[in-house]
């Protein structure tokens, strides 16, 4: 059973490093339009709000949609977001630290604003459209240029008192290690993200390569790319082992761009998880084992999840009404 698509539309926005991505969807979860807006580094919140307003107006006009049908706007941010919409940390878009998303976008867009961390939005996308459909309890673990995560229990996100739950990348696994962008030392993100391996491979091949390039190289059998992905998977699995020992989840979904490497990443990651977590697969029946799989929407999850913020609110409102 789905909601009637004529009941209204909603907008999802993801605030990226040098771009703003935006989609329009109806309440039946169908995506109607998508836009990418290039932005300068360290773009300002008010500028983003105005650009979003123009892009929304353009999308609605081009698709013959009534603006009166816009029910709300969901916004995905690369950093923890408090329950009242304040960005607590924002290393990807540092000018947003301390900004109240609702206060910035609400007066400009004149619609209800819903905001959350991008990993939480990614989890919502997998819950509503992807690999976690029908699964009320799972962990999302994102491996990209950073490391992020989210925890879902009983179908609801675990956000913590200040919005900082699920920040797996900032578990300190080496207190005497290198300084992390968050200000702590030896964070998992320093070793399990693909930022450093990307720099190393670029030096070796003497050209700038992207994560997509490395994945393609690995699939073609390049031993250097394979080694970098396997090393990343080993450390990520070790970090996941800690999470597994704390939460013992039935399902772990691997997201982020490195998830596109598929089994090249997943096989060594699962093996590492098994070595480092408390409950081993051999200890329990198959039905009680933690499954580790790749997400369905790894390239678009934060944006879809921003739409999901609005849709989940609308569904809740209808059920209460």
Rosetta blueprint (number, residue, H / E / L):
1 X L
2 X L
3 X L
4 X L
5 X H
6 X H
7 X H
8 X L
9 X E
10 X E
11 X E
12 X E
13 X E
14 X E
15 X E
16 X L
17 X L
18 X L
19 X E
20 X E
21 X E
22 X E
23 X E
24 X E
25 X E
26 X E
27 X L
28 X L
29 X L
30 X L
31 X E
32 X E
33 X E
34 X E
35 X E
36 X E
37 X E
38 X E
39 X L
40 X L
41 X L
42 X L
43 X L
44 X L
45 X H
46 X H
47 X H
48 X H
49 X H
50 X H
51 X H
52 X H
53 X H
54 X H
55 X H
56 X H
57 X H
58 X H
59 X H
60 X H
61 X H
62 X H
63 X L
64 X L
65 X L
66 X L
67 X H
68 X H
69 X H
70 X E
71 X E
72 X E
73 X E
74 X E
75 X E
76 X E
77 X E
78 X L
79 X L
80 X L
81 X E
82 X L
83 X L
84 X L
85 X L
86 X E
87 X E
88 X L
89 X L
90 X L
91 X L
92 X L
93 X L
94 X H
95 X H
96 X H
97 X L
98 X L
99 X L
100 X E
101 X H
102 X H
103 X H
104 X H
105 X H
106 X H
107 X H
108 X H
109 X H
110 X L
111 X L
112 X L
113 X E
114 X E
115 X E
116 X E
117 X E
118 X H
119 X H
120 X H
121 X H
122 X H
123 X H
124 X H
125 X H
126 X H
127 X H
128 X H
129 X L
130 X L
131 X L
132 X L
133 X L
134 X L
135 X L
136 X L
137 X L
138 X E
139 X E
140 X E
141 X E
142 X E
143 X E
144 X L
145 X L
146 X L
147 X E
148 X E
149 X E
150 X E
151 X E
152 X E
153 X E
154 X L
155 X L
156 X E
157 X E
158 X L
159 X L
160 X L
161 X L
162 X L
163 X L
164 X L
165 X L
166 X L
167 X L
168 X H
169 X H
170 X H
171 X L
172 X E
173 X L
174 X L
175 X L
176 X L
177 X L
178 X L
179 X E
180 X L
181 X L
182 X L
183 X L
184 X L
185 X E
186 X L
187 X E
188 X H
189 X H
190 X H
191 X H
192 X H
193 X L
194 X L
195 X H
196 X H
197 X H
198 X H
199 X H
200 X H
201 X H
202 X H
203 X H
204 X H
205 X H
206 X L
207 X L
208 X L
209 X L
210 X L
211 X H
212 X H
213 X H
214 X H
215 X H
216 X H
217 X H
218 X H
219 X H
220 X L
221 X L
222 X L
223 X H
224 X H
225 X H
226 X H
227 X H
228 X H
229 X H
230 X H
231 X H
232 X H
233 X H
234 X H
235 X H
236 X H
237 X H
238 X H
239 X H
240 X H
241 X H
242 X H
243 X H
244 X H
245 X H
246 X H
247 X H
248 X L
249 X L
250 X L
251 X E
252 X E
253 X E
254 X E
255 X E
256 X L
257 X H
258 X H
259 X H
260 X H
261 X H
262 X L
263 X H
264 X H
265 X H
266 X H
267 X H
268 X H
269 X H
270 X H
271 X H
272 X H
273 X H
274 X H
275 X H
276 X H
277 X L
278 X L
279 X L
280 X L
281 X H
282 X H
283 X H
284 X L
285 X L
286 X H
287 X H
288 X H
289 X L
290 X L
291 X E
292 X E
293 X E
294 X E
295 X L
296 X L
297 X L
298 X L
299 X L
300 X L
301 X H
302 X H
303 X H
304 X H
305 X H
306 X H
307 X H
308 X H
309 X H
310 X H
311 X H
312 X H
313 X H
314 X H
315 X H
316 X H
317 X H
318 X H
319 X H
320 X H
321 X L
